[in-house]
Amino acid sequence: MRGCLRGRSYPWRFPAKLDALYIGCHSALKTLVVETMGGQGLVTVPIKPTTAMLTAGARSGHVSVETAWKIYQAMINEES
């Protein structure tokens, strides 16, 4: 993560996990957020599921893809 500082000299030292919070480290910050969420039992999901996701949901629930899409939207909206 030290590479995120882009060679700048700072008078303080970051704890290892805070290195990712430096403003120039968007990718590292996203990774840190997702890892932290995972540690809490949470996952990230797309707002719009893929066709494969909807098909799998429809198949496992014995419903149409349209119904699986409505169920997915309801779950996302409940948590938003």
Rosetta constraint file for C-alpha pairs under 8 A:
AtomPair CA 1 CA 5 HARMONIC 7.86 0.50
AtomPair CA 1 CA 16 HARMONIC 7.87 0.50
AtomPair CA 1 CA 19 HARMONIC 5.67 0.50
AtomPair CA 1 CA 20 HARMONIC 6.21 0.50
AtomPair CA 1 CA 28 HARMONIC 7.66 0.50
AtomPair CA 2 CA 6 HARMONIC 7.73 0.50
AtomPair CA 2 CA 19 HARMONIC 6.71 0.50
AtomPair CA 3 CA 7 HARMONIC 7.15 0.50
AtomPair CA 4 CA 19 HARMONIC 7.64 0.50
AtomPair CA 4 CA 20 HARMONIC 7.75 0.50
AtomPair CA 4 CA 22 HARMONIC 7.04 0.50
AtomPair CA 4 CA 24 HARMONIC 6.09 0.50
AtomPair CA 4 CA 25 HARMONIC 5.63 0.50
AtomPair CA 5 CA 22 HARMONIC 7.42 0.50
AtomPair CA 5 CA 24 HARMONIC 7.39 0.50
AtomPair CA 14 CA 18 HARMONIC 5.81 0.50
AtomPair CA 14 CA 19 HARMONIC 5.65 0.50
AtomPair CA 15 CA 19 HARMONIC 6.57 0.50
AtomPair CA 16 CA 20 HARMONIC 7.89 0.50
AtomPair CA 17 CA 21 HARMONIC 7.75 0.50
AtomPair CA 17 CA 32 HARMONIC 7.93 0.50
AtomPair CA 18 CA 22 HARMONIC 7.31 0.50
AtomPair CA 20 CA 25 HARMONIC 6.00 0.50
AtomPair CA 20 CA 26 HARMONIC 7.95 0.50
AtomPair CA 20 CA 28 HARMONIC 5.14 0.50
AtomPair CA 20 CA 29 HARMONIC 5.13 0.50
AtomPair CA 20 CA 32 HARMONIC 6.97 0.50
AtomPair CA 21 CA 25 HARMONIC 6.69 0.50
AtomPair CA 21 CA 26 HARMONIC 7.97 0.50
AtomPair CA 21 CA 28 HARMONIC 7.59 0.50
AtomPair CA 21 CA 29 HARMONIC 5.62 0.50
AtomPair CA 22 CA 29 HARMONIC 7.97 0.50
AtomPair CA 25 CA 29 HARMONIC 6.01 0.50
AtomPair CA 26 CA 30 HARMONIC 6.15 0.50
AtomPair CA 27 CA 31 HARMONIC 6.28 0.50
AtomPair CA 28 CA 32 HARMONIC 6.14 0.50
AtomPair CA 29 CA 33 HARMONIC 6.15 0.50
AtomPair CA 30 CA 34 HARMONIC 6.17 0.50
AtomPair CA 31 CA 35 HARMONIC 6.05 0.50
AtomPair CA 32 CA 36 HARMONIC 6.06 0.50
AtomPair CA 33 CA 37 HARMONIC 6.15 0.50
AtomPair CA 34 CA 38 HARMONIC 6.17 0.50
AtomPair CA 34 CA 43 HARMONIC 7.37 0.50
AtomPair CA 34 CA 44 HARMONIC 7.30 0.50
AtomPair CA 35 CA 39 HARMONIC 6.32 0.50
AtomPair CA 36 CA 40 HARMONIC 6.62 0.50
AtomPair CA 37 CA 41 HARMONIC 6.51 0.50
AtomPair CA 37 CA 42 HARMONIC 5.04 0.50
AtomPair CA 37 CA 43 HARMONIC 6.40 0.50
AtomPair CA 38 CA 42 HARMONIC 5.04 0.50
AtomPair CA 38 CA 43 HARMONIC 5.87 0.50
AtomPair CA 45 CA 49 HARMONIC 7.86 0.50
AtomPair CA 47 CA 76 HARMONIC 7.26 0.50
AtomPair CA 49 CA 53 HARMONIC 5.92 0.50
AtomPair CA 49 CA 54 HARMONIC 6.54 0.50
AtomPair CA 50 CA 54 HARMONIC 6.41 0.50
AtomPair CA 51 CA 55 HARMONIC 6.01 0.50
AtomPair CA 52 CA 56 HARMONIC 6.05 0.50
AtomPair CA 53 CA 57 HARMONIC 6.18 0.50
AtomPair CA 54 CA 58 HARMONIC 6.03 0.50
AtomPair CA 54 CA 65 HARMONIC 5.89 0.50
AtomPair CA 54 CA 68 HARMONIC 5.96 0.50
AtomPair CA 54 CA 69 HARMONIC 6.30 0.50
AtomPair CA 55 CA 59 HARMONIC 6.04 0.50
AtomPair CA 55 CA 65 HARMONIC 5.93 0.50
AtomPair CA 55 CA 68 HARMONIC 7.86 0.50
AtomPair CA 56 CA 60 HARMONIC 6.08 0.50
AtomPair CA 57 CA 61 HARMONIC 5.97 0.50
AtomPair CA 57 CA 65 HARMONIC 7.64 0.50
AtomPair CA 57 CA 68 HARMONIC 5.91 0.50
AtomPair CA 58 CA 62 HARMONIC 5.67 0.50
AtomPair CA 58 CA 63 HARMONIC 4.87 0.50
AtomPair CA 58 CA 64 HARMONIC 5.44 0.50
AtomPair CA 58 CA 65 HARMONIC 5.15 0.50
AtomPair CA 58 CA 67 HARMONIC 7.36 0.50
AtomPair CA 58 CA 68 HARMONIC 5.20 0.50
AtomPair CA 59 CA 63 HARMONIC 6.64 0.50
AtomPair CA 59 CA 64 HARMONIC 7.87 0.50
AtomPair CA 61 CA 68 HARMONIC 7.86 0.50
AtomPair CA 63 CA 67 HARMONIC 6.15 0.50
AtomPair CA 63 CA 68 HARMONIC 6.62 0.50
AtomPair CA 64 CA 68 HARMONIC 6.27 0.50
AtomPair CA 65 CA 69 HARMONIC 6.12 0.50
AtomPair CA 66 CA 70 HARMONIC 6.36 0.50
AtomPair CA 67 CA 71 HARMONIC 6.17 0.50
AtomPair CA 68 CA 72 HARMONIC 6.10 0.50
AtomPair CA 69 CA 73 HARMONIC 6.15 0.50
AtomPair CA 70 CA 74 HARMONIC 6.15 0.50
AtomPair CA 71 CA 75 HARMONIC 6.29 0.50
AtomPair CA 72 CA 76 HARMONIC 6.26 0.50
AtomPair CA 73 CA 77 HARMONIC 6.00 0.50
AtomPair CA 74 CA 78 HARMONIC 6.06 0.50
AtomPair CA 75 CA 79 HARMONIC 6.59 0.50
AtomPair CA 76 CA 80 HARMONIC 6.22 0.50
